[in-house]
């Protein structure tokens, strides 16, 4: 970070403290005031969703809430060649009555029941730190932005070296830190963003997303199991988080057993669906 005047540095420090001290009521969509949305706001949301359905974002699935039209659910699949590859990340967004003049709220629900910080910008409590959401420093939201903008920004966080997302950590503080962090994220992606998600340990996940995960899981299965077998020697070793966060021990043997059980369940479900002649429910999601 470039240095500036003493006044500028003080202002940046104050902004930093402001974002760190935000309460859930400041950013969590589930804690948003229950205010009615004007017709113009609902029309904007509808148009944005139609745009996403007509021009899908690769690796992102979206569905509007049935009961709350200002609430949108999204499922992001972890990008290839990253420690997030093959993970399923569930996000809730809700727009305020002033939308699009004010940004939506967003929360990452896939956190291993509040145990996993998946990224320097993705907290255990689900907070997503992005300047366009008003949860971090930097260029803020503008009315020309959209839900697509938010989803693409979140997807960008799921990159090859998330360690470097932390300000001031563009260079490793200790040799091997970036890889150590990747090792953690790889394990926790399979544990919390694959196994927990497919085992339905995440509450209130929209039904279409279960179908998406069941359809995609077999394609990733070999990738998951190869990672587990390749890293089983780490089992019982304490994870070393370069940022000092509390982490569990590696347990790839347990993950492998869970993956095998999920695979059998997916195959069984697919066989039953084929026998019953039922098709997949994909009409309400964008991909």
C-alpha positions as CSV (number, residue, x, y, z in Angstrom):
1,X,0.0,0.0,0.0
2,X,1.4,3.3,-1.0
3,X,2.2,5.8,1.7
4,X,0.6,9.2,1.7
5,X,0.3,12.2,4.0
6,X,-0.2,11.8,7.7
7,X,-3.8,12.9,7.4
8,X,-4.4,10.5,4.6
9,X,-2.9,7.6,6.6
10,X,-5.0,8.5,9.6
11,X,-8.2,8.6,7.4
12,X,-7.3,5.2,6.0
13,X,-6.8,3.8,9.5
14,X,-10.2,5.2,10.6
15,X,-11.9,3.7,7.6
16,X,-10.2,0.3,8.3
17,X,-11.5,0.4,11.9
18,X,-14.9,1.3,10.7
19,X,-15.2,-1.8,8.5
20,X,-13.8,-4.0,11.2
21,X,-16.4,-2.8,13.7
22,X,-19.4,-3.3,11.5
23,X,-22.2,-5.3,13.1
24,X,-24.3,-8.0,11.4
25,X,-27.1,-5.5,11.1
26,X,-24.8,-3.4,8.8
27,X,-24.2,-6.0,6.2
28,X,-26.1,-9.3,6.7
29,X,-29.1,-9.7,4.3
30,X,-30.9,-11.8,7.0
31,X,-30.7,-8.8,9.4
32,X,-31.9,-6.2,6.8
33,X,-34.9,-4.1,7.8
34,X,-38.1,-5.6,6.6
35,X,-39.1,-2.7,4.4
36,X,-41.4,-3.0,1.3
37,X,-39.6,-2.7,-2.0
38,X,-41.0,-0.2,-4.6
39,X,-42.1,-1.4,-8.0
40,X,-39.1,0.2,-9.7
41,X,-36.7,-1.8,-7.4
42,X,-38.5,-5.1,-8.1
43,X,-38.5,-4.4,-11.8
44,X,-34.8,-3.7,-11.7
45,X,-34.1,-7.0,-9.9
46,X,-36.4,-8.9,-12.4
47,X,-34.5,-7.4,-15.4
48,X,-31.2,-8.3,-13.9
49,X,-32.2,-11.9,-13.3
50,X,-33.6,-12.2,-16.8
51,X,-30.2,-10.9,-18.0
52,X,-28.4,-13.6,-16.0
53,X,-30.7,-16.3,-17.3
54,X,-30.3,-15.2,-20.9
55,X,-26.5,-14.6,-20.6
56,X,-25.4,-17.0,-17.8
57,X,-22.2,-16.5,-15.8
58,X,-20.1,-19.7,-16.1
59,X,-20.0,-21.5,-12.8
60,X,-22.8,-19.5,-11.2
61,X,-26.4,-20.5,-10.6
62,X,-29.0,-18.1,-9.5
63,X,-32.6,-18.4,-8.2
64,X,-35.0,-15.8,-6.8
65,X,-36.6,-16.4,-3.5
66,X,-40.3,-17.4,-3.7
67,X,-41.4,-15.5,-0.7
68,X,-39.1,-12.5,-0.8
69,X,-38.6,-11.1,-4.3
70,X,-35.8,-8.8,-3.2
71,X,-33.8,-11.8,-2.0
72,X,-31.7,-13.8,-4.5
73,X,-29.8,-17.1,-3.9
74,X,-26.6,-17.9,-5.7
75,X,-24.5,-21.0,-5.9
76,X,-20.9,-20.5,-7.1
77,X,-18.7,-23.4,-8.1
78,X,-15.0,-23.1,-7.3
79,X,-13.0,-22.2,-10.4
80,X,-10.6,-24.7,-12.0
81,X,-6.9,-24.6,-11.1
82,X,-7.6,-23.0,-7.7
83,X,-7.9,-24.5,-4.2
84,X,-11.6,-23.9,-4.4
85,X,-12.0,-26.1,-7.5
86,X,-15.2,-28.3,-7.3
87,X,-16.5,-26.5,-4.2
88,X,-20.1,-25.3,-4.0
89,X,-20.4,-21.9,-2.3
90,X,-23.9,-20.7,-1.4
91,X,-24.5,-17.0,-1.2
92,X,-27.6,-15.0,-0.2
93,X,-28.2,-11.5,-1.5
94,X,-30.9,-9.0,-0.7
95,X,-31.5,-5.6,-2.2
96,X,-32.6,-2.5,-0.2
97,X,-35.6,-0.3,-1.1
98,X,-33.1,2.2,-2.5
99,X,-31.6,-0.3,-5.0
100,X,-29.8,0.3,-7.3
101,X,-28.8,3.6,-5.7
102,X,-27.5,1.6,-2.7
103,X,-25.8,-1.8,-2.9
104,X,-27.3,-5.2,-2.0
105,X,-26.3,-7.0,1.1
106,X,-24.6,-10.4,0.7
107,X,-23.6,-13.2,2.9
108,X,-21.6,-16.4,2.3
109,X,-23.6,-19.3,3.9
110,X,-21.0,-22.0,3.1
111,X,-18.8,-21.6,6.2
112,X,-18.8,-25.0,7.8
113,X,-21.3,-23.8,10.3
114,X,-19.3,-20.7,11.1
115,X,-16.0,-22.5,11.4
116,X,-14.3,-21.8,8.1
117,X,-12.7,-18.6,6.8
118,X,-12.3,-19.4,3.1
119,X,-10.4,-16.3,2.2
120,X,-9.0,-13.1,3.7
121,X,-12.2,-11.4,2.2
122,X,-14.6,-14.2,3.3
123,X,-15.1,-14.4,7.0
124,X,-16.3,-17.2,9.2
125,X,-19.5,-15.3,10.0
126,X,-20.3,-15.1,6.3
127,X,-19.3,-11.4,5.8
128,X,-18.0,-10.7,2.3
129,X,-15.5,-7.9,2.3
130,X,-15.8,-6.0,-1.0
131,X,-15.7,-2.2,-1.5
132,X,-18.8,-2.3,-3.8
133,X,-20.8,-3.8,-0.9
134,X,-19.6,-1.1,1.5
135,X,-17.8,-3.7,3.6
136,X,-14.2,-2.7,2.7
137,X,-12.1,0.2,1.6
138,X,-11.9,1.1,-2.1
139,X,-14.2,2.3,-4.9
140,X,-17.8,2.0,-3.8
141,X,-21.1,1.0,-5.4
142,X,-22.6,2.9,-8.3
143,X,-26.1,2.5,-9.8
144,X,-24.7,1.1,-13.0
145,X,-23.6,-2.0,-11.1
146,X,-25.8,-5.0,-10.6
147,X,-26.1,-8.4,-8.9
148,X,-24.0,-9.8,-11.8
149,X,-21.3,-7.3,-10.7
150,X,-21.4,-8.6,-7.2
151,X,-21.3,-12.3,-8.2
152,X,-18.4,-11.7,-10.6
153,X,-16.5,-9.8,-7.8
154,X,-17.0,-12.7,-5.4
155,X,-16.0,-15.2,-8.0
156,X,-12.7,-13.3,-8.5
157,X,-11.8,-13.8,-4.9
158,X,-11.7,-17.5,-5.4
159,X,-8.4,-17.4,-7.2
160,X,-5.2,-19.4,-7.4
161,X,-3.4,-17.7,-4.5
162,X,-6.0,-16.3,-2.0
163,X,-3.2,-15.6,0.5
164,X,-2.3,-12.6,-1.5
165,X,-5.9,-11.1,-1.3
166,X,-4.9,-9.8,2.2
167,X,-3.7,-6.2,2.0
168,X,0.0,-6.0,2.7
169,X,0.6,-9.7,1.9
170,X,1.4,-9.3,-1.8
171,X,4.8,-10.9,-0.8
172,X,5.0,-13.8,1.6
173,X,5.8,-12.9,5.2
174,X,7.4,-16.3,5.6
175,X,8.5,-18.6,2.8
176,X,5.8,-21.2,2.0
177,X,2.9,-19.2,3.5
178,X,0.9,-19.0,0.3
179,X,1.1,-22.8,-0.2
180,X,0.3,-23.5,3.4
181,X,-2.8,-21.4,3.0
182,X,-3.8,-23.2,-0.2
183,X,-3.4,-26.5,1.6
184,X,-5.9,-25.4,4.2
185,X,-8.4,-24.1,1.6
186,X,-8.1,-27.2,-0.5
187,X,-9.0,-29.4,2.5
188,X,-11.8,-27.2,3.8
189,X,-13.3,-26.8,0.4
190,X,-13.8,-30.6,0.2
191,X,-15.0,-30.7,3.8
192,X,-17.3,-27.7,4.0
193,X,-18.1,-26.8,0.4
194,X,-18.5,-30.3,-0.9
195,X,-19.3,-32.9,1.8
196,X,-21.3,-30.6,4.1
197,X,-23.2,-29.2,1.1
198,X,-24.1,-32.6,-0.4
199,X,-24.9,-34.1,3.0
200,X,-27.4,-31.3,3.4
201,X,-25.8,-29.8,6.5
202,X,-26.6,-26.3,5.2
203,X,-30.1,-25.2,6.1
204,X,-32.6,-23.6,3.7
205,X,-30.6,-24.3,0.5
206,X,-33.0,-23.9,-2.5
207,X,-34.0,-27.3,-3.9
208,X,-32.7,-26.5,-7.5
209,X,-29.2,-26.1,-6.0
210,X,-29.3,-29.7,-4.7
211,X,-30.0,-30.9,-8.2
212,X,-27.1,-28.8,-9.5
213,X,-24.7,-30.3,-7.0
214,X,-25.9,-33.8,-7.6
215,X,-25.5,-33.4,-11.3
216,X,-22.0,-31.9,-11.0
217,X,-20.6,-34.1,-8.2
218,X,-19.8,-37.2,-10.3
219,X,-17.8,-35.1,-12.7
220,X,-15.6,-33.8,-9.9
221,X,-15.5,-37.1,-7.9
222,X,-12.1,-38.2,-9.3
223,X,-10.7,-34.8,-8.7
224,X,-11.8,-34.9,-5.0
225,X,-10.6,-38.4,-4.4
226,X,-7.2,-37.9,-6.0
227,X,-6.6,-34.9,-3.7
228,X,-7.6,-36.9,-0.7
229,X,-5.3,-39.9,-1.5
230,X,-2.4,-37.6,-2.5
231,X,-2.6,-35.8,0.9
232,X,-3.5,-38.6,3.3
233,X,0.0,-38.4,4.7
234,X,-0.9,-35.1,6.2
235,X,-3.7,-36.6,8.4
236,X,-3.3,-35.7,12.0
237,X,-1.1,-32.7,11.2
238,X,-2.2,-29.4,12.6
239,X,-3.0,-26.9,9.8
240,X,-0.7,-23.8,9.9
241,X,-2.7,-20.7,9.1
242,X,-0.3,-17.8,8.1
243,X,-2.9,-15.3,9.5
244,X,-3.2,-17.0,12.9
245,X,-6.8,-18.3,12.5
246,X,-7.7,-21.4,14.5
247,X,-7.8,-24.4,12.2
248,X,-8.4,-28.1,12.7
249,X,-6.1,-31.0,11.8
250,X,-6.0,-32.5,8.3
251,X,-8.2,-35.6,8.0
252,X,-8.3,-36.7,4.4
253,X,-9.2,-40.3,5.3
254,X,-12.5,-39.1,6.8
255,X,-13.2,-36.9,3.8
256,X,-12.5,-39.8,1.4
257,X,-15.1,-42.0,3.3
258,X,-17.6,-39.2,3.1
259,X,-17.0,-38.6,-0.6
260,X,-17.5,-42.3,-1.3
261,X,-20.8,-42.3,0.5
262,X,-22.0,-39.2,-1.3
263,X,-21.0,-40.7,-4.6
264,X,-23.1,-43.9,-3.9
265,X,-26.0,-41.7,-3.0
266,X,-25.8,-39.6,-6.1
267,X,-25.5,-42.7,-8.3
268,X,-28.5,-44.3,-6.5
269,X,-30.5,-41.1,-7.0
270,X,-29.6,-40.9,-10.7
271,X,-30.6,-44.5,-11.2
272,X,-33.9,-44.0,-9.5
273,X,-34.7,-40.8,-11.4
274,X,-33.9,-42.6,-14.7
275,X,-36.1,-45.5,-13.8
276,X,-38.9,-43.1,-12.9
277,X,-38.4,-41.0,-16.1
278,X,-38.0,-37.7,-14.1
279,X,-36.0,-34.9,-15.6
280,X,-33.7,-32.4,-13.9
281,X,-35.2,-29.2,-12.5
282,X,-33.1,-26.6,-14.3
283,X,-35.7,-24.1,-15.5
284,X,-35.2,-21.6,-12.6
285,X,-31.4,-21.4,-12.6
286,X,-28.8,-19.7,-14.6
287,X,-25.5,-21.4,-15.5
